[in-house]
Each structure stands twice: as structure tokens, then as C-alpha cells.
Amino acid sequence: MKKEMEQVLKEISLPSPLKNYENKLDNIHLHVFVVTVKRHRFPSLFIMEDVSGKKLLNLSVENPFDREPCIYKLSSNVPEPLLEFYTEFFGGVDVISSGIFRTPLRVKVLRSVGDETWLQKIFLRERVKGEEFFTFQQRVSDENLEKLLRVVRSNLRLILKNEGIDVFLDVPPWVKEDHITLIHEIGVLLRKKEGIQPAQNPMGQAFLSLRIPYDRFFERNFNLESFVKNFLENVRKIYEILVSML
């Protein structure tokens, strides 16, 4: 994917409006113009440009507009190569956003291409501060990236977040309506046993949520679809035992 991103960046012309806001920004050199495209549940693709014209094209787990305060939201024409590339990889675009942000941007990045000197400065700043956003990509191998892209194309209900992959479990068809609270409590106990946290913003109609950390997801023998299947099977076993005792 990195080679394709490099080619897209070469084809992009992005007039930056930063200089038009110089008198309104406390330090223009600490701000970037950002254009993002995103489809629900898929990674976000965003290009960022500083006042000197340096550019970075980034694939991130979240949209910067969902994590960071945008100082000025702007209307901007999205470069056609950006739309074409994203649509080819992810099947469409649901959200297009552009605006001015103050750096640093705190979104976990899977891949970056562009001005290497600028990128290395970002890496250094994060290492000094003990943060992992743009540097996250350094431990996402091509194999792990493919694994992540496969799971977002699966039938699981999920959302990619900085903190991990939020998975939402629908009420199984074998559960009686008045037993939904029961299977929720069973699920909570099993979730604690697995050492997994819930999602912060549960999705409607889900009886339980699981937040899978990226460290665990990227383990060689970990398969998220199999994990969810086994988790639900264990919920069912305990549920059937308890119901038989009622």
C-alpha cells in the first residue's frame, strides 16, 4: 500500500489556505491544513500540509476530525487522486472533511508517505514524550496491516479506535427477550476473565462490547473472528446451564 500512497501523493496538488489565517493563528508554523476521506468502520486517509508546503499522506485508524479540535473547518475541493485511491481500496467514501489543526495530531497512523524529514521530526517528538501516534506505524508490519484490513471487511460489527478495535455483539437468536440482561451479565464476567475492556460508546442493539487492544490483535495466533465465535459459544454454554436451573 505504501508504494500506491507515494504515487497518489505525487499526483496531488493541494493549495493550502494557511497563510490566509496567519493573523488568526498564534503560531502558523505549529498548524497544518488537513483533508480527510473516510468510510464508516474503515481506516481514514488524510493529507496534511504545513505553511511551507511540506506534505504527508497518512492512513490512520481514526479520522483526525473525530479526535482533535479543528480550529477552522473549511470547504475545500478534495483532490481526485485521493478519492479514487480510497474508493478503490475501501469501496466508497462516507465522510469528507477539511480544516486547520494545531499539531501534534493524536491519531494512530498505520502508514505515512511524503516529506521524510518532517516525519522523522514527528517520530522524535513522540519518542521524547513517550507517545505513540505516528510512530504506531513502525510496529505495524505489512502482514499486520493486511490482517487489520481483512477484519474491517469481515461481517463483525466494529469500529477502529486509537485504543483498540471496538467489537459489538448482537443479541443471539437463541436468547429469549427477557433473558437479555442475563446474557449481558454472563458476557461481562467472561470479558473480565479475558482481561478485555468494554467500548466507551456502545453501539445500539448490542448486548455487549469488546475493546481488543492492538497488541493482542497483532499476535500471530490471534484471529478476531474466531475469538468472537468462541466467546459467544462460551456465553451460550453458561446461559443454557443457568436457564436449565430456573
N, C-alpha and C positions, 0 to 999 in steps of 0.2 A: 504493500500500500504506500510505502514511503516514496518510492520512485514515481508513482502516479501523482502523489501530492506535490512533489517537486515540479512535475510537468504542469500541473494546474497553476501553481504559483507563478510560473514563468508567463502564463497566458493572461494573468490578472493585472488589470490596470485599476488602481483604487485611489481616486482623488481624495485626499484627506482634508476634512474641514477643521482640523485642529487649530491652524493659525487664525481662523476666524473667531476663535474663542479665547485667544491668548490673554485678553484683558479680563476675562471672566474666571480664569483658572489660576490657582495660587502658584503653581509651577508647571508650566506647559510640558516640561521635559519629563514629568512624572505621570503624564497622561497618554492614553492611547485611544485611537479610533478603532472600534471593533464592529465587524459584521458577522452575524452568525446565521446558520441554517440548521434546522433540526427537524427530525421526525420523532413523534412520541415513542418512547422506550428505547430508541436508538441513540448512539453517541451524537454529540454536537460537533459541527465543523465550524471553526471560526478563524477569521483572519484579523490580525491586529497590526496596526501601523503607528509608529511614533512620529513626532513632528519633523524628524529629519528624513522620513521616507523609508526607514527600515521596516521590513515586514516579516511576520511569522504566520504560517498557516498551521493550525492545530486541530487535532481530533481529540475531543475531551469527553469524559463520562457525563458531564452536565453542561448545560448552557450557562455561560457566564452571567447572563441576564437573570438566571434563577438563583444565583449565589451571591452576586456582588451588587452594590448600589450603583446604578447607572447615573452619572452626573447629568448628562444631557442625552435624552433619547432623540434620535434623528431619523429622518426619512432619507433613505439612500438607495440608489439602484444597486441591486446585488449583481456582482459580476456573473455573466452567463456560465463561464467555465466552472465556477463554484457550484452553481445549481446543477449543472449537468453531471459533474463528478459525484455529488452527494446523491442525486437521484439514481444514478447508475449503481451505486453501492448499496443504498438503503431503500430504494423503491419509491421515494417521494419526499416531499418537504411539507411539514405542517406549520412551522414557525420560521419567520424571517425577522431578524431584529438588527438594529444598528444604533450605535451611540458612543459616547465618550466615557471612559472609565479612568479612574486613578489606579495606577499599579501599586502593589502586585495584584494579579488576578489569581484568586484562590479556587481554581478548579483543577481536578486531577486530569492531566493530559496524557493521552495514550501515544501520540506521535506528533512531532513538530518538524517542520522544514522551513528554511528561509535563512535569515541572517544569523550565521553560526556564532559570531562574536556576541551578539545580543543574547542569544540563547544561553551561551556559557555564563554570561553575567547573571542571568536569572537563576541558573543552576547554583552558582556560587552563593548568591544571596540566600537561597533556600537552605543550602547546607549550613551556612553560618547561623541561620535562625532555627535550624532543626525542623524545617517544614518539608512537606513532600507534596508538591502540586505538579509543576512542570517536570520535576525530577522523577516523578512516578513512572514516566515512560522508560526510564533506564532499567527498571526491573520487569517490564512487560515485554517478554520475548515475542518474536513473530508467532510462535506456537501459542502463547497465552493470548495474544490478540485475536488469533483465529478462533480460539476457544470461546472468547467473550462474544465475538461476532456471531458464532453459531448459536449461542444460548439466547441472544436477543432476537434471533429468528425462530426460536422454538415456540411451542404453544403455552409456555409458562406465562403467567401474568406477572410482569416485573417492571421495575424502574431502576435505572442506573443512578447511583448517588455517589458523592465523594466518599461516604463512609462505607459503602459496600453495595451489594445488589439486593434490593428490596423485592422479596417474592411474596405474592398474595395468594392465599389458598381459599378457593371457593368451597362452600358447604357441599360435602359429598352427597350424591343421590341416595346413599344408604342410611342417611341420618334423618330421623323424624324431626319435624319442625320444632317440637317442644323439647328437643334434646340438643339444640344448637349451643346453648350455654354449657352443657356438659362436655361436648367435644372441644369447645374453646378451652375449658379448664384442663382437659387432657392434653391438648396441644401446648398450652403454656408450660405444663410440667415437663413434657418431652423437650420443648425448646430450651428450658433451663438446663436439662440434663445434657443437651448438646452444646451448651455454652454459647447459645445464639441469642442476640438481642432482637426485639421487635422493630419494625419500621416506625419512624417517628410520625408519619402521616398515613395511617391505614387507609387502604382503598375500599370504597363502598362494596358491599356484598361479600367481602372476605371474612371468614370466621377466624383467620389467624394470619399474621405476617411474620416473615423471617428475614432478618438482615444478615446476608452472607458476606463476611469480610473478604476482601480481595486476596489476602494471604491464603485463606483457606480455599477459595475458588481456584486459585492458580496452582494448588497442589497437584502433582502429576496424576494421582489416582482418584482425584475428586471429580465427580460428574454431578452437576446440579440437578439434572432431570431425574437421575437415579436416586439421588439423595431425597428429593421431594417425594418421589414414589414410595420409597421405603419409610419415610417419615409418616406419610398418610396410612400406610399399611399398619404401622405400629399404633397409630391413633385408633384405627378400626379394631384391632385386636383388643385393646384395652376397653374400648367402647362396648364391644359385644359382650365382654366378660361382665362389665358393670350392669348393662341392660338385663342380662340373664339373671342377675341377682335382685332386680327390682320386683 
